[in-house]
Amino acid sequence: MNKTKENKVYILDTSAILSGKPLDFSDASMITSDSVSSELQPGGKDYQNFLYLKDKGLVFQIPSEESIGIIEKTSKKTGDNGRISKVDLDILALALDLQKKGLDVIILSDDYSIQNIASELKLDFESISQKGITKKLKWGVRCRGCGKKFKEDISVCPICGSDTKKIVIRGKEI
């Protein structure tokens, strides 16, 4: 696919906006979810960066319910369902919507759960300030008491009644 400004799109997560790093979108459009603004408080440098990006053409879109459903299902498969917020869900669903339209989509996010789900769905992503994931992760839980591991996302061990803790049960190179 010929990468032109008309078909190359950066999807900005809150972490990309908060990074304060200079971002060059001269070769692409920049889009984010309407819900991102709920994570930003008016005033301060971070909000000024947000306003600057809006002035430079940051577009707001609402993802489809169909794509939100796909992201929810995928997050359960990877075990990230308890780790992602509504905003994260919207960012991923929006990327899926735009990819279905044939656009060259790149998610800008330092959020490892977003990156993990994007990797599972073969959505491109780039980190801003962090190294980024190198493996697709499958999350599970382990009992803090007896040490039993579970693939299901449960908060209390059915064997001994202790609380559980999220752990990586499998990692596959990207």
N, C-alpha and C positions, 0 to 999 in steps of 0.2 A: 504494500500500500504506500502510496506517495504521501509523505508526512508534510502536509501544508497546514497553515494556521486554520484553515476551514475544517480540517478533520482531526487535529491534535488537540486534546483537552487535558488539562490538569484539574484533578478533583482535590480541593484543599480541605484537609481535616483541620480541626482546631489547633493541633500541634504545629502545623505549617504556618498558620497565622501568628501564633504566639512565639514562634522561633525568633522573630525579628531579623532573620537572615534576609539579605537582598535576594529577591526571586525575580528571574527574568522570564516574562511570558510573551516576549516579542514574537515567538514562533508558535504560539498556541493560545487557546481560550482558557480562561480559568473559571471554574464553577465550584460551588459548594452547596450544601443543603441549607434550607431555611432554618433548620434546627441549630446550626452552628452558632448563630448569634445568641442563643440561650446560654452558651458557655462563656460568653465574653461580657465583662462588666464595663459600662461606660466610664470613661476617664482613663488616664494613664497611658503609658507607651504602647501596651498591647492593643488597646482599643484604637489608638491613633493609627497603628499599623493596619488594623482591620478597615478603618475608614479610608486609608490610603489605597488599599487593595480594591475597595468598592469604587473609588474614584478612577482607578486604572482599568475598571471593567469587570470586576468580580461579579458573576451572575449567580443568582440564587434559584434553585429548582427543588421541587418536591419529588421524591422517588415514587415509583409505582408500587401499589400493594403487592403485585405479583413478585417483583424483585425483593421486596422486604420479606416476603414469605420464603423465598429461596435463600436469602441470607440467614434468616432464623433457623431454617433446616440445616444449612451448612455449619452454622455456629454450634449446633447441637452435635453434629458429626465430629467436629474438631475438638469439642469440649470448651470452646470459647464463649458459650452462651451466657455464663455467669460473669464474664469478664468484659463484655462490651456494653456500651451505653446506647441509648436511643440515637444519639448523634452518630456514633460509630456505625450503627445499623443503617442509618440513612445515607451515610457517605458511601458505604459499600453497595447499597441498593442503587444509588444514583450512578455509580460507576458501571454497574451491570446494565442498567437501562441504556446508558450512552454507548456501551460496547455493542449492545444488540442493534443499535442504529448504524453500526459500522465505523464508529469513531475510534481513533487511536487514543485510548484512555490511560492516564497515569495517575495513580493516587499518591498524593504527597502526605505522608504521615509517619510519625515516629512511634505510633502505637503498635506494639507487637501483635496484639490480637487482630487488629485490622490487617496487618501484613500477613498473618497466618491464614486468615480466611480468604484474603485476596489471592494468596498463593494457591490455596485449595481450588479456587474458581478460575485460576489462570488469568487473573487480572494483574496488570503491571502496577508496581508501586516503587516509590523512591523514598528513602529516609531524608530528613532534613538535618538534624543535629546528632542523631544516634547512628550506630553502626548498622542497624537493621537485622532482621532475622536471616539465618543461613540454613535453617531447617524448618520444614513443615512440622508443626507440633500437634500431638494428640494429647489432650488433657484428660485427666481422671482425678480421682480423689483417693487419699489414703487415710485410714483411721489413725488418729493421734494416740489411741490407746493400744489396740492389738496389732496395728500395722497392716491390716488387710487392705488390699487395693481393690477399687471399684471403678468400672468404666462409666457407670451412671453418676450423675451429679446429685449426690445425696449429702445432707449436712450432718446426719447422725448415723453412726455405724449400727446396722441391724444386729450385729453379733454381740458387741459389748456396750453399746450406748454412748460411746465417746464421740466428740466432734471430729469432723474430717477436715482435711487440708487438701487444696488443689495441688496436683503434681503433674509433671510431664511423664506420660507412660510410654511415649514413642516419639522419636524424632527422625525425619527422613530428609536427607540432603535435598536442597532446592536445585 
